[in-house]
Amino acid sequence: MTRIHPSNDIAGKGAVAAPLIVQVVRQYAPGRGGLEDVVANLSRLLRDRGFRVRVVTLDSLFTARDRRLPDAETIDGVEVVRIPWKGSSRYPIAPSVFRHIADADLVHVHGIDFFFDALAWTRLLHGKPMVATTHGGFFHTPKYAAIKKLWFRTVTRLSSLAYRSLLCCSQSDMALFSRIASDRAVLVENGVDTVKFAGLSSATATRRIVTIGRFSVNKRLDRLFDAMAVLTRRSEDWHLDVVGSPSDHSAADLSAEIARRGLSDHVTLHVGVDNEAVKRLIGGASLFASASEYEGFGLVAVEAMSAGLVPVLHANEAYQVLARQHPGVFLADFAQPEQSARQIEKAFDLLSGDAAAKRSEMMAASAVHAWDAVADRYIDIYKQALGPAAIGHLRSLAA
């Protein structure tokens, strides 16, 4: 459970000598999403291993821009500093970031955005060693594709020169960013909290599906609704729970899409619900589905696997990689409602044959993505950036 307290010296007595890692990310708690989860889990595990950690983020959520969040808090033992911003959520301008990295030993930038460029172009002034995690770059949708490609080949290429390493969270990111960063591009796939929902799925096969994520264009919830329309014509028992928060689409937009297909009795929206509510929904489900056209890694799908849910995923590049790693994952073409519905039915039929075995298979498969090993990989890269003398005193997790 997230605990929020006024900001204070969260490092504790004697922690002054520990290296300070400043994580810079455009959105953080109370916002919820894959990016926020990655930074929160990494920050927590860095503290466990002896680092001091500060998260610098924007002072409002993109979904509630008029509501200003506290300037400083401590969340689960991690110092969080929030700064004002202007401009677009795609490229938020927040120049006060510089004052909050002055005492950093290393800066870790998450995402390819204003922070990535601004901290790179001022590196000679602030002098901080830096690494960055790509998180899919800015190619989540085909919108403005020509401009994005030009920006990537010019501005992003030049900015990348300021970073000791570019940490690519998927094989597709690795293929893309190695073109501009060569051997400074390093594959570090996202860690997944495999404990949060562990083993929660229904013990018996049920025609209930969960999907989780922001209501953004690339998630293609419209295609998932089309598949549901096919499924419910074949069986009235099918139900889909859609868990997420508004983004490109509002809850009203999605409700209208659901009603237009006559699915009001078969699709339920759950907007901005907490983890306890998500756990209850998973507990009544057997399948996870995602029609997303683009994913940087597929973190939520792996979380679903840890619960014992069987994923049926659109065959985007990241999900194809996941399916190659774990044969129990089903791929579908959600642009074809009939075909995707058949894949969902196939997954359900297989689960019905031996629910206990299939759930165990999914949970075991998710374990390879657990956070502990991923955090150690990040720390190895920090050591390379900082030098071994700087952090030789740090304890290991087992210490």
Secondary structure, DSSP 8 states (H G I E B T S, - for coil): ---EEE---TT-TTGGGS-EEEEE-S--TTS-SHHHHHHHHHHHHHHHTT-EEEEEEESSBTTBTTS---SEEEETTEEEEEE--EEETTEEE-GGGGGGSTT-SEEEEESSSHHHHHHHHTHHHH---EEEE-TTTT-SSSTTHHHHHHHIIIIIHHHHTT-SEEEESSHHHHHHHHHHHGGGEEE----B-SSTTTT-S-SS--SEEEEES-B-GGG-HHHHHHHHHHHHHH-TT-EEEEEE-BSSS-HHHHHHHHHHTT-TTTEEEEES--HHHHHHHHHT-SEEEE--S--SS-HHHHHHHHTT-EEEEE--HHHHHHHHH-TTSEEE-TTSHHHHHHHHHHHHHHHHH-HHHHHHHHHHHHGGGBHHHHHHHHHHHHHHHH-HHHHTT---TT-
